[in-house]
């Protein structure tokens, strides 16, 4: 398994964490935050040769002709330029071909084939587009080229077993010539939660990953949240992404069609001990009750910096996000280093139980973390792991 930085706003932090701290194995540049000259020439003070061969481009067609915002319009072949009366199934093929041609002209060997977003009720359109793109692109790939077709799975689809099975039937058809799939799945995240606890979401996304792997396709879990450690414990995923801001970890197609400003926040501390984020404002409470050591990440210079009592918390400081990047990459590497899936699942169950005990330790000291910072996800994780472990 390789770990790729999903780049967006303040991508310099992720790039620096790779070059300066050895975090991750490469990058996925997104069209929303990166113009063509940015990628082609240089990025964050680095020369093209330093990052080009370990990079992918997500052209982010998800909003199709309804796309809005960011730097998407700087790509003259993006569907944002499609006529208002254009058909995404017919005209969209041309834009997809041009998007692939753009990547080929850059001499990229690993190409993410862009696609548009469809609601679950439009599965037939999605399957038709997948088949047509396979005919015009998948069957004509160049030498030494790997094609990863984008699977954009809507939230109203991932919870439906019937939808997922029909989608997999189309994606694994014998005529398909793609090497793998770039999976962008909308999770179901409830109010005052930062990660999904919907059992069907976990069950069906794992089914997608396993089905594709069993049929010989490579898999890229894009826009992955820290629940990626659960999927990685139960399936051999080829690429998993990590991201700084939440919109790089919770995929949402509406981000590409309308402005979605985030609410005010001082930031969050990701704790390997809790397997969760802790609201920055709650760190004072933890410190006052002598509990910082319960949540602190070991061997993590960024954790040491931001947990220091003198640190002036601000969500726009790079150390806050680099703490997460280092912590989640270590968790993924620890799980992925085990060749046997059964051993992986058992190892993660030990981590989950340790996190549950850490929360009990806090409560024994009369410290109770609420809402997003609580252990709301750990019970479901344990149930899911035990029900799927060999």
N, C-alpha and C positions, 0 to 999 in steps of 0.2 A: 504494500500500500504506500502511495505517495501522497504528500500533503501539499496542497496548492493554496496560495493566498488569493482569496476573492477580493479584488481591489475595487475601491470606491472612493469616497471622500477621504482626504488625508491619506492617500495610498502610500505616501512617503514613509509612514510609520511601519507599514508591512514590509516595504522594500528594504528599509534599513534593518528590520529585524531579521531578514534573510541574510543580508550581506554582513552585518555586524555581529549577529547573535546565532547564526546557523539555524534559524527557525524555518521549517518548511523546505519544499523541494522545487518550487517554481511559482508561477503567477498566472492568474486569469484576469486579463484586462477587460473592463467593461466599457462599452461605447457611451453609456450615460455620463461617465465621468472622465472619459479620455478621448481626445480628438485624434484623428489619424496622424498628424505630425508628431504628437506626443509619443505615440507608440513607435512610429517608424524611425524617428531620429534618436531621441534620448528621453530618459525618464529619471527624475529625482537625482540628477547629477551623475547618473550612470550612462555609460556608452551602450549602444544597442547590442554590441557583441557580448556584453556581460549578462544580459538577461534574455536575449531573443530566443535562444534554443530551448529555454526552459519555460516558455510562455505560451499561453493560449489566448484567444480573443473571443469573448462572448459579445456578439454584435447586438444582442438584446432587442430582437424584433417583437417581443411579447405583446406590446401595445398595438402592433401592426400600424395601419393608417391612422389610428386614433392616438398614437404615441405623442407625448408632450414632455417638454422640459429637458434639462441636462444638455448634453452635447450631441444628442442623437441626430439632429438635423445636419451636422457637419459631414455626415456620411451620405453622399449624394445617391447612393443606392438603397438607403434605408426605406422601409415601407412608409415612414412618416411622410415621404414625398408621393405616395400613391394617391391617385385621384379619389375623391370622396365616393364616387360610384364604382370604384374598382373592386373586383372580387379577390379575396385573400387566397382562395383556392386556385384561381387561374392566374391572376396578375402576381400573386405572391411568389409563385415559382420563379419568375424572372428576377425578383429581388433577392431570393435565396441564392440563385445561380450567381448573381453579381457579388453577393456577400462572400461566397466561396471563392470566386475568382479573385477578389481583393486579397484574400488570405494566401492564395496560391501565388499571386504576383509578389508577395512578400517572401516567398520561398519557405513558408511554414510547412513543416511536415505533419504536424498534428493540427487538424482543422475541426473546429466546432461548427457544425452545419446549423445555421439559425432557423428558427421556425416561429410561427405566431401562436398566440394563446387562443384556445377554444374552451368554452364551458363544457361541462360533462354532457349536456344534452346535444352537443355538436360532435360527438365522437365519430360519426360517419365522415364529417368534413376533415377531422384530424387524421383519420385512417387513410382517406383519399389523398390528402396532402403528403402523408408519409410515403405512400406508394409511389406517387408521382415524383417526389424528390429522389427517391431511391432509383428510379429509372433514369433520370436526367443527370444525377450526380453520383450516386452510390456505385453504379455500374461503369463509371468512367473515371475512376480515381487514378491519380498518377502513381508512378513507382515510388516506393518508400514513403507513401502517404497513408496516414491513418485518419479516418473520418469518424467523428463522433456526432451522431444525430441528436439534436435537442429533443428531449421529451418534456414538454411543459404540462404538468399534471395539476389540474385545478383542485381547489379544496373540496368542491362538491363532487369530485371524481374519486379522490384518494380514499374517501370513506366508504365507497361503494365497491364491494367485491366483484359484482357483475361488470362494472365499468373497467376495473383493473384487469380482469381476465380477458375482456374483449380487446383492451389496449395491448396487452401482451401477445395476444393472437396476431395482431397486426404487426407488432414490433419484431416478432420472431419468425415471421413468414419465411419460408425457404428461399424466396426470391430476394430477400434483403441482403444487401452487400456492404452495409456499414460495419465498421470494426467494433464500434461500441456506441454507448448512449451517454449523453450529458443530461442528467436528470435534475430538472428544476421543479420541485414540488411545493405547492402551497400548503403549509401546515395549518392545523386548527388550534389557534392559541386563544385561550379564554382571557377574560378581563383580569387584570392584575396577575398575569402569568407571563413568563418570558419564554416558555417552552411548552410544546403540546403535551397533553396527558390523555389525548383521545386514543383509545386502544385500537380502534379500526385504522387510524392513521399509521400507527406503528406496524400493525399486522399486515396491512396492504402494501406499504412501502417496502417492507422486508420481502414480501412476495415478489414485488417488481424486481428488486435487486437480485434475489436468488434465481428467479426465472431467467433473467438476462444472462447471468453468469453460467447457469446450467446449459444454456443454448450457445455458449462460446463467445458471448459479447463481453467487451470490457465495459466497466461501469465507472462513471464520474458522478459522485454525489455532490451536486452544486448547491450553493447557498446553505451549506450545512450548519446547523446549530450544534450545541454540545451533545445533543442526543445522537450525534454521529457515532459516539463511542458505543452506544447500544447496538446500532446496525453493524458496526465494524466487529463487534463481538460475536455476531451471529452469521456473518457473510463475508467472503473475501471481496472487498471493494477495492478497485484499482486506484482510484483517486478520491480523496475527500478534501473539501475546501474548508478553510478557516477564515473568519472575517472579523474586522474590528467593530464597526457599528452594527446595530441590530438589523438594519435592512439588508445587510450582507449575510445574515444568518437565518432570517425568516423571510423566505421568498414571497413576494406579493406582486401580482401583475398590475394592480392599481397604481403602484409606484411609477409605472411607465406611461400612465395615461392621465394622471392628475397629481397636483402638488399635495404631498403628505408630510407636512411639517411635524417634527417630533416635539414632545412636550418638554418643559424645563426639567433638567436633571443635573445633579452634581456628579453623576457617574456611578459606576458599580465596581465592586471588587469580586473577581472570580476566585473561588476557593476550591482547590482540589480536594480538600478534606470534606467539604460539604457537597461537592459535585453540583455547585450552584453559585449564582451571583448573589451578592449581598449589597443592599442599597448603601451608598456611601454615608448617608446620615446615620445609619445604625452602627457604624464603626465606633463612634463616640460611646455609645451604650456598651458595646462589647469591651472597649478599652477600660471604661470606668469599673466594669465588673471583673477585670482580670481575665478576659476570655479571648483576647486577640490571638493568643497562641493556639487556640482550638481551631481557628479558621486559616491560619497562616500557611502559605505555600513554602515548602522547603526548597533550598537550592535554587532560589528564584530572585535575582537581583532586583527585578522590577517590583516584586512583592515587598521586598525589604524596604524599598524606597517609598512606596505609597502607603505602607502601614506605619511608617515613622510618624510619631506624634507631631512633628514639625511640618509634615507635608501638607501643602495647601491644596485641597482637593478641587479638581476641575476636570470635567469629562473630556475637555479638549487637550489635556496633557497626554503625550504619547505613552508615558510609563503605565498609565491606567489601562490602556489597551494592549500594550506589549505584555503585561502580566498575564492577560487572558491568552494571547497568542502562544506564549511559552507554556503555560499550564495545559491548554487543550492539546497542543502538539505532543506534549509528553504523555498525556493520557492515551491519545491515539496510537502513539508509537509503542507504548507499553502493551496495549491490547493487541495491536497488529503484529508484534514481534513473536507472538505465539502462533505456530503453524496449525495447531489443532483447534478447531472451532469449539469443541467441548471445553478445552482448557481455557480458551478465551472467555467463554461465557462464565465459567466458574470464577475466573480472575475478576471479572467485572462484578459478579455477585458479591465477592469479598469486599470490593471497593464500595458498593452500594450499602452493604451492611455496616461498614466502617463509617460511612457518612451518616447513616441513621443513628449510630451510637454517638457521633459527634453532636448531633442535634439534641440527643438525650442528655449529653454532658452539659450542653448550654442550659437546658431547662433545669438541670439539677442545681445550677448556679443562679436560677431565677432569671434567666435571659431567654426571651421568647421572640424569635424572628417571625415577621408577619408577611403575608401576601407573597410577592415574588421571591422574597428571601427565605421563605419557609421550605419545609421538606415535602411540599405537595406532590412532587413527581416521583419520589423514591419508591413508594409502595407500588405504584403502577409499573415502574421499571423492574422491580424484583419479580412481580407477577409475570410480566412479559418474558423476562429472561428465563424463568423456571419453566414456563410453558413451551418455550422454543429450544431450550438447551437439549443437546443429544443425551 
